[in-house]
């Protein structure tokens, strides 16, 4: 059962990342990987909210496996993030590479904190 | 100012069609399907790793750390192979790069684990984890790309008649 939840979450999260990345990247011309940035920040927000809800007893362990381990885990990515950062640096866009690394981590952390805080205020 | 567009992992599996003005989902059925299968496999592998090596409460999240570092290392090898060494089937890259590796590695668990460590009163572990993952992941992808390029250059040089 647990494995099924993770598999179903992963089957939804990864294509969601793929399509979101394509949609975001088609809408701007800069070399900045806004698509990966978007899915990573959104995933951090959702997982933060889920974790806050779980702490408040409002999210079951099954829901955490489905939405947390499966969906948010597959929606967000560290491998594409680091590869795109390397490509920016290799293409002579070192400031953008550094900005991508710093802004992604800062925004992801901010989103995680915001998600937890929102869930806590909602369920306590 | 525009900067060069980086080679992204999520590059479409195009079949010669100009994708720029077309809706992003047009003709994406096969790619979405292989990304879904790959994502399920990657997420399962990450879940399996978490079951095998469960994280200690308040401790350094070693399992997620290694999952992300290994995933970054593999993507470095893979991307050099599929963009510089050989031209695989157009669905190989969405399946393995976007699906399997994207589903295996995770940014959300990384961020929320840092939040949790801070919340539980482990600021030093949180900061160490934050910095160590970022540095190790970037170093892994850089080293993997450089090493794969070197090996493939030597391999192709060795095949040429001297």
HADDOCK unambig.tbl for C-alpha pairs under 7 A between the chains (distance, minus, plus):
assign (segid A and resid 6 and name CA) (segid B and resid 43 and name CA) 6.66 0.50 0.50
assign (segid A and resid 6 and name CA) (segid B and resid 44 and name CA) 6.35 0.50 0.50
assign (segid A and resid 7 and name CA) (segid B and resid 40 and name CA) 4.65 0.50 0.50
assign (segid A and resid 7 and name CA) (segid B and resid 43 and name CA) 6.76 0.50 0.50
assign (segid A and resid 7 and name CA) (segid B and resid 44 and name CA) 6.19 0.50 0.50
assign (segid A and resid 8 and name CA) (segid B and resid 40 and name CA) 6.89 0.50 0.50
assign (segid A and resid 10 and name CA) (segid B and resid 39 and name CA) 5.12 0.50 0.50
assign (segid A and resid 10 and name CA) (segid B and resid 40 and name CA) 4.39 0.50 0.50
assign (segid A and resid 10 and name CA) (segid B and resid 43 and name CA) 5.59 0.50 0.50
assign (segid A and resid 10 and name CA) (segid B and resid 103 and name CA) 6.53 0.50 0.50
assign (segid A and resid 11 and name CA) (segid B and resid 36 and name CA) 4.27 0.50 0.50
assign (segid A and resid 11 and name CA) (segid B and resid 37 and name CA) 6.17 0.50 0.50
assign (segid A and resid 11 and name CA) (segid B and resid 39 and name CA) 5.62 0.50 0.50
assign (segid A and resid 11 and name CA) (segid B and resid 40 and name CA) 4.90 0.50 0.50
assign (segid A and resid 12 and name CA) (segid B and resid 36 and name CA) 6.51 0.50 0.50
assign (segid A and resid 14 and name CA) (segid B and resid 35 and name CA) 6.16 0.50 0.50
assign (segid A and resid 14 and name CA) (segid B and resid 36 and name CA) 5.78 0.50 0.50
assign (segid A and resid 14 and name CA) (segid B and resid 39 and name CA) 5.05 0.50 0.50
assign (segid A and resid 14 and name CA) (segid B and resid 99 and name CA) 5.91 0.50 0.50
assign (segid A and resid 14 and name CA) (segid B and resid 102 and name CA) 6.97 0.50 0.50
assign (segid A and resid 14 and name CA) (segid B and resid 103 and name CA) 6.07 0.50 0.50
assign (segid A and resid 15 and name CA) (segid B and resid 32 and name CA) 5.48 0.50 0.50
assign (segid A and resid 15 and name CA) (segid B and resid 35 and name CA) 5.62 0.50 0.50
assign (segid A and resid 15 and name CA) (segid B and resid 36 and name CA) 5.46 0.50 0.50
assign (segid A and resid 18 and name CA) (segid B and resid 10 and name CA) 6.18 0.50 0.50
assign (segid A and resid 18 and name CA) (segid B and resid 98 and name CA) 6.99 0.50 0.50
assign (segid A and resid 19 and name CA) (segid B and resid 25 and name CA) 6.96 0.50 0.50
assign (segid A and resid 22 and name CA) (segid B and resid 24 and name CA) 6.00 0.50 0.50
assign (segid A and resid 23 and name CA) (segid B and resid 24 and name CA) 5.71 0.50 0.50
assign (segid A and resid 26 and name CA) (segid B and resid 20 and name CA) 6.64 0.50 0.50
assign (segid A and resid 29 and name CA) (segid B and resid 2 and name CA) 6.95 0.50 0.50
assign (segid A and resid 30 and name CA) (segid B and resid 2 and name CA) 5.06 0.50 0.50
assign (segid A and resid 30 and name CA) (segid B and resid 3 and name CA) 5.92 0.50 0.50
assign (segid A and resid 30 and name CA) (segid B and resid 5 and name CA) 6.74 0.50 0.50
assign (segid A and resid 31 and name CA) (segid B and resid 2 and name CA) 6.69 0.50 0.50
assign (segid A and resid 31 and name CA) (segid B and resid 3 and name CA) 5.14 0.50 0.50
assign (segid A and resid 31 and name CA) (segid B and resid 4 and name CA) 5.34 0.50 0.50
assign (segid A and resid 31 and name CA) (segid B and resid 5 and name CA) 3.97 0.50 0.50
assign (segid A and resid 31 and name CA) (segid B and resid 6 and name CA) 5.99 0.50 0.50
assign (segid A and resid 40 and name CA) (segid B and resid 107 and name CA) 6.09 0.50 0.50
assign (segid A and resid 40 and name CA) (segid B and resid 108 and name CA) 6.58 0.50 0.50
assign (segid A and resid 43 and name CA) (segid B and resid 108 and name CA) 5.55 0.50 0.50
assign (segid A and resid 44 and name CA) (segid B and resid 108 and name CA) 4.32 0.50 0.50
assign (segid A and resid 44 and name CA) (segid B and resid 111 and name CA) 6.46 0.50 0.50
assign (segid A and resid 44 and name CA) (segid B and resid 112 and name CA) 6.80 0.50 0.50
assign (segid A and resid 47 and name CA) (segid B and resid 108 and name CA) 6.37 0.50 0.50
assign (segid A and resid 48 and name CA) (segid B and resid 112 and name CA) 5.96 0.50 0.50
assign (segid A and resid 70 and name CA) (segid B and resid 43 and name CA) 5.99 0.50 0.50
assign (segid A and resid 72 and name CA) (segid B and resid 108 and name CA) 6.44 0.50 0.50
assign (segid A and resid 73 and name CA) (segid B and resid 43 and name CA) 6.79 0.50 0.50
assign (segid A and resid 73 and name CA) (segid B and resid 103 and name CA) 6.42 0.50 0.50
assign (segid A and resid 73 and name CA) (segid B and resid 106 and name CA) 5.02 0.50 0.50
assign (segid A and resid 73 and name CA) (segid B and resid 108 and name CA) 6.34 0.50 0.50
assign (segid A and resid 73 and name CA) (segid B and resid 109 and name CA) 6.81 0.50 0.50
assign (segid A and resid 74 and name CA) (segid B and resid 39 and name CA) 6.10 0.50 0.50
assign (segid A and resid 74 and name CA) (segid B and resid 43 and name CA) 6.10 0.50 0.50
assign (segid A and resid 74 and name CA) (segid B and resid 102 and name CA) 6.22 0.50 0.50
assign (segid A and resid 74 and name CA) (segid B and resid 103 and name CA) 3.93 0.50 0.50
assign (segid A and resid 74 and name CA) (segid B and resid 104 and name CA) 6.87 0.50 0.50
assign (segid A and resid 74 and name CA) (segid B and resid 106 and name CA) 6.70 0.50 0.50
assign (segid A and resid 76 and name CA) (segid B and resid 106 and name CA) 5.29 0.50 0.50
assign (segid A and resid 76 and name CA) (segid B and resid 107 and name CA) 5.18 0.50 0.50
assign (segid A and resid 76 and name CA) (segid B and resid 108 and name CA) 6.02 0.50 0.50
assign (segid A and resid 77 and name CA) (segid B and resid 102 and name CA) 5.00 0.50 0.50
assign (segid A and resid 77 and name CA) (segid B and resid 103 and name CA) 6.89 0.50 0.50
assign (segid A and resid 77 and name CA) (segid B and resid 105 and name CA) 5.27 0.50 0.50
assign (segid A and resid 77 and name CA) (segid B and resid 106 and name CA) 4.56 0.50 0.50
assign (segid A and resid 77 and name CA) (segid B and resid 107 and name CA) 5.19 0.50 0.50
assign (segid A and resid 78 and name CA) (segid B and resid 68 and name CA) 6.12 0.50 0.50
assign (segid A and resid 78 and name CA) (segid B and resid 105 and name CA) 5.33 0.50 0.50
assign (segid A and resid 78 and name CA) (segid B and resid 106 and name CA) 5.39 0.50 0.50
assign (segid A and resid 78 and name CA) (segid B and resid 107 and name CA) 5.32 0.50 0.50
assign (segid A and resid 79 and name CA) (segid B and resid 68 and name CA) 6.86 0.50 0.50
assign (segid A and resid 79 and name CA) (segid B and resid 71 and name CA) 5.69 0.50 0.50
assign (segid A and resid 79 and name CA) (segid B and resid 72 and name CA) 4.47 0.50 0.50
assign (segid A and resid 79 and name CA) (segid B and resid 75 and name CA) 6.36 0.50 0.50
assign (segid A and resid 79 and name CA) (segid B and resid 101 and name CA) 6.64 0.50 0.50
assign (segid A and resid 79 and name CA) (segid B and resid 102 and name CA) 6.29 0.50 0.50
assign (segid A and resid 79 and name CA) (segid B and resid 105 and name CA) 6.14 0.50 0.50
assign (segid A and resid 80 and name CA) (segid B and resid 9 and name CA) 6.21 0.50 0.50
assign (segid A and resid 80 and name CA) (segid B and resid 102 and name CA) 6.72 0.50 0.50
assign (segid A and resid 82 and name CA) (segid B and resid 72 and name CA) 6.77 0.50 0.50
assign (segid A and resid 82 and name CA) (segid B and resid 137 and name CA) 6.51 0.50 0.50
assign (segid A and resid 82 and name CA) (segid B and resid 138 and name CA) 5.52 0.50 0.50
assign (segid A and resid 82 and name CA) (segid B and resid 141 and name CA) 6.76 0.50 0.50
assign (segid A and resid 83 and name CA) (segid B and resid 76 and name CA) 6.88 0.50 0.50
assign (segid A and resid 83 and name CA) (segid B and resid 141 and name CA) 6.28 0.50 0.50
assign (segid A and resid 84 and name CA) (segid B and resid 6 and name CA) 6.41 0.50 0.50
assign (segid A and resid 84 and name CA) (segid B and resid 8 and name CA) 6.14 0.50 0.50
assign (segid A and resid 86 and name CA) (segid B and resid 142 and name CA) 6.65 0.50 0.50
assign (segid A and resid 87 and name CA) (segid B and resid 6 and name CA) 5.35 0.50 0.50
assign (segid A and resid 87 and name CA) (segid B and resid 7 and name CA) 6.49 0.50 0.50
assign (segid A and resid 88 and name CA) (segid B and resid 6 and name CA) 5.78 0.50 0.50
assign (segid A and resid 91 and name CA) (segid B and resid 4 and name CA) 6.51 0.50 0.50
assign (segid A and resid 93 and name CA) (segid B and resid 3 and name CA) 6.81 0.50 0.50
assign (segid A and resid 108 and name CA) (segid B and resid 111 and name CA) 6.03 0.50 0.50
assign (segid A and resid 109 and name CA) (segid B and resid 111 and name CA) 5.15 0.50 0.50
assign (segid A and resid 112 and name CA) (segid B and resid 111 and name CA) 6.21 0.50 0.50
assign (segid A and resid 112 and name CA) (segid B and resid 112 and name CA) 5.52 0.50 0.50
assign (segid A and resid 112 and name CA) (segid B and resid 115 and name CA) 6.84 0.50 0.50
assign (segid A and resid 113 and name CA) (segid B and resid 115 and name CA) 6.37 0.50 0.50
